[in-house]
Amino acid sequence: MKKVIAGFIVCLFLLNCSKKESIKKRQTYIISYEDKKRQEYFDSLAKSKNTTFAFPPKGFYGESQLVIDKDDNLYYYQQNYIGVRCGTGMENDTLPHFLDLQPKDIVRIPKENLNGFLSENILYKDKKRQVLTIASQKDTIKDISFLDFLIKNRLETYVIRRTTQEEDTVLKYKKNNHYYYSDDIKWDQDRITLPFIKPKLNK
C-alpha cells in the first residue's frame, strides 16, 4: 500500500512539473485539452506492467478552492479537511456532491493580492493539505497569470477543472447580492448528487 501511495505522489508530482513547464510556453490554459492529455498519460500507465503507480481518484472538491468566473475575477472558498477518501465511495464519484455552499463562504480576491492570499491560506498547512482546486467557468483560461503561484513551485499539488453547478449558482447569487436558499433552486440532478432526504410518513 505504501508503494502504491508513494507511486501516486511521484506520478502526480512529475505530471504537475511537466504541466508547469508547458504553461510557461503558452498564454492560455485549455481545461478539456489538458484533461485529455492527462487521461492519455494515465491510460498508458494502466496498460504498462508497472504496478507501482496508483491513479488519482475521481473527485471535485478539496479543502481549498480558487474559482475563476467568466470575467476572470478570482474567488476563494474553503471546506473542512476531509483527508484520504479511499473506501468511502467518494473516490469514484462522477457527479459532484451537494456542499451546501453559501454566498458568505465565497470571498473575492484582487488579482494583485492572489499570491499573498494563497500563501496565507494554504502554505501554512501541513504538506499533505497544501492542495489547491482551481475551478473555471470557461474551458479556455486566457489570463494564466494566477498560475505564477504554482509555477514558482510554491505549491506542488493542484487540480484544474470546470466549475460545478453549485459553484456557478451560489456565485451568481453572491454577485447579484440576492437572497439564497438552496431548496428554492431547481438543481439538475444530471449534474449534482443531492443528499437523500427521508420522506415524511403520513400519520
PyMOL commands that set and color helices and strands:
alter all, ss='L'
color gray80, all
select helices_A, chain A and resi 2-24+31-47+90-92+103-105+111-123+127-129+145-151+165-176+182-184
alter helices_A, ss='H'
color red, helices_A
select strands_A, chain A and resi 29-30+64-68+74-78+107-109+131-136+140-141+157-162
alter strands_A, ss='S'
color yellow, strands_A
deselect
rebuild
show_as cartoon
